[in-house]
Amino acid sequence: MKQIHIYYFSGTGNARMVARWMNEEAQNAGLESRVINVSQNRIAREMTPDTMLGFISPTHGFNYPPLMIYFLLRMPTTKEHQPVFLMNTRAGMKFGPLYIPGLSGIALWLAAFILWTKGYHVAGMRSIDMPSNWISLHPGYGPKTIVAIVARCEKKTRHFARQIYSGKKIYRAACDIVQDALISPIAIAYFLVGRFILSKTLYATRACNRCGKCIKECPVKAIYEVADRPYWSFRCESCMRCINNCPQRAIEAGHGMFAAIMVLVYTFVISAFYRYFPVSKWGIFNSDSFLDKLARFTLESFIVLVFLVFCYRLIHHLRRYRWIDAMITYTSLTKLKFWRRYKAPE
Ligand SMILES: Cc1cc2nc3c(=O)[nH]c(=O)nc-3n(C[C@H](O)[C@H](O)[C@H](O)COP(=O)(O)O)c2cc1C
């Protein structure tokens, strides 16, 4: 191989950092290397038979984010069996001296399958446990923990790079196959429903000065203004760039708002739906079989989604009233002082 094209997507900088390390190692090995951000380049660069390809992306819901999956699906087919390496950055954690890895799920397997059907040869698969950026789920780590996790990941990435560029085949990620298979149903549920629900948990508080940074920098252009405030559409991939990068710290995840909507949906909307549409009496979805349960879950998730988008829009307008805004803001865990934000160190 003479050339390396490294494609990456990154929400808060982890995958970008891994791409940079892979790029530096390629240059150290005397290879001509390019780093390409897939959120700015929707189509793959032209390549020659001696080009190796790399794909690096965060893990979202035990899978590659849709943006990356769609990019892989748009890759041209090849007859050259071009080698590719696949990497995912995951939610690495650190408790005292203990480093805990994240979970990949189907991320690398699905990517490998897509590329294999297009004629590429997967020469390496590696997960890198960078600090978790999932701020809507847990508080951000302190600087010491971040530095320790990142330093460890840098060593592992550079080692992987040297091996893969010297022609070795490395399938380190295959060690996780059992746990990946076990969590694969959650990955599918996240792709079909979970990500849409998560997109409706983010909102801007009164601290927002409408600088427009979140709108401009959103990699999937999912944020736009409605009634003079940023509004998150279903296109949002919950990459956490907006919430982590807001200079006013004006973006929060509405935990209280979300819990209240869920209680409303399950106590009133779904029970009302079954009262007016008694599907089990009609003989539909009334067994305990896996397929019936799945169908019921899909139907209820769809109702949740419809109701959620309606409530989210309504609340967006109602936040004009101070007391409603205060209720939402002060039931958001991300508002807590110790709830840090995360940005990969430069
Ligand atoms: C919505 C969301 C879902 C995530 N899902 C997973 C996951 O399934 N497994 C995992 O190990 N990490 C998960 N993470 C953590 C990120 O993959 C991880 O922090 C990654 O390094 C972030 O990379 P980035 O800074 O390039 O965006 C998730 C993060 C977010 C925001």
The ligand as an SDF file (V2000), in Angstrom:
LIG
                    3D

 31 33  0  0  0  0  0  0  0  0999 V2000
  -25.7500    8.8630   22.2620 C   0  0  0  0  0  0  0  0  0  0  0  0
  -24.4930    8.1370   22.6150 C   0  0  0  0  0  0  0  0  0  0  0  0
  -24.4620    6.7540   22.5820 C   0  0  0  0  0  0  0  0  0  0  0  0
  -23.2960    6.0590   22.9390 C   0  0  0  0  0  0  0  0  0  0  0  0
  -23.2950    4.7050   22.8860 N   0  0  0  0  0  0  0  0  0  0  0  0
  -22.1920    4.0200   23.2280 C   0  0  0  0  0  0  0  0  0  0  0  0
  -22.1650    2.5980   23.1740 C   0  0  0  0  0  0  0  0  0  0  0  0
  -23.1290    1.9500   22.7860 O   0  0  0  0  0  0  0  0  0  0  0  0
  -21.0410    1.9660   23.5500 N   0  0  0  0  0  0  0  0  0  0  0  0
  -19.9220    2.6460   23.9690 C   0  0  0  0  0  0  0  0  0  0  0  0
  -18.9380    2.0230   24.3140 O   0  0  0  0  0  0  0  0  0  0  0  0
  -19.9110    4.0050   23.9900 N   0  0  0  0  0  0  0  0  0  0  0  0
  -21.0070    4.6960   23.6390 C   0  0  0  0  0  0  0  0  0  0  0  0
  -20.9860    6.0670   23.6520 N   0  0  0  0  0  0  0  0  0  0  0  0
  -19.7550    6.7820   23.9860 C   0  0  0  0  0  0  0  0  0  0  0  0
  -18.9960    7.2990   22.7490 C   0  0  0  0  0  0  0  0  0  0  0  0
  -18.9970    6.3490   21.7160 O   0  0  0  0  0  0  0  0  0  0  0  0
  -17.5520    7.6130   23.0870 C   0  0  0  0  0  0  0  0  0  0  0  0
  -17.4500    8.5130   24.1370 O   0  0  0  0  0  0  0  0  0  0  0  0
  -16.7840    8.1250   21.8610 C   0  0  0  0  0  0  0  0  0  0  0  0
  -15.4160    8.0570   22.1580 O   0  0  0  0  0  0  0  0  0  0  0  0
  -17.1380    9.5500   21.4770 C   0  0  0  0  0  0  0  0  0  0  0  0
  -16.3950    9.8960   20.3250 O   0  0  0  0  0  0  0  0  0  0  0  0
  -16.3970   11.3480   19.6610 P   0  0  0  0  0  0  0  0  0  0  0  0
  -15.7940   12.2930   20.6730 O   0  0  0  0  0  0  0  0  0  0  0  0
  -15.5190   11.2070   18.4610 O   0  0  0  0  0  0  0  0  0  0  0  0
  -17.7920   11.6830   19.3250 O   0  0  0  0  0  0  0  0  0  0  0  0
  -22.1300    6.7710   23.3230 C   0  0  0  0  0  0  0  0  0  0  0  0
  -22.1670    8.1750   23.3300 C   0  0  0  0  0  0  0  0  0  0  0  0
  -23.3110    8.8400   22.9960 C   0  0  0  0  0  0  0  0  0  0  0  0
  -23.3200   10.3370   23.0400 C   0  0  0  0  0  0  0  0  0  0  0  0
  1  2  1  0
  2  3  1  0
  2 30  2  0
  3  4  2  0
  4  5  1  0
  4 28  1  0
  5  6  2  0
  6  7  1  0
  6 13  1  0
  7  8  2  0
  7  9  1  0
  9 10  1  0
 10 11  2  0
 10 12  1  0
 12 13  2  0
 13 14  1  0
 14 15  1  0
 14 28  1  0
 15 16  1  0
 16 17  1  0
 16 18  1  0
 18 19  1  0
 18 20  1  0
 20 21  1  0
 20 22  1  0
 22 23  1  0
 23 24  1  0
 24 25  2  0
 24 26  1  0
 24 27  1  0
 28 29  2  0
 29 30  1  0
 30 31  1  0
M  END
$$$$
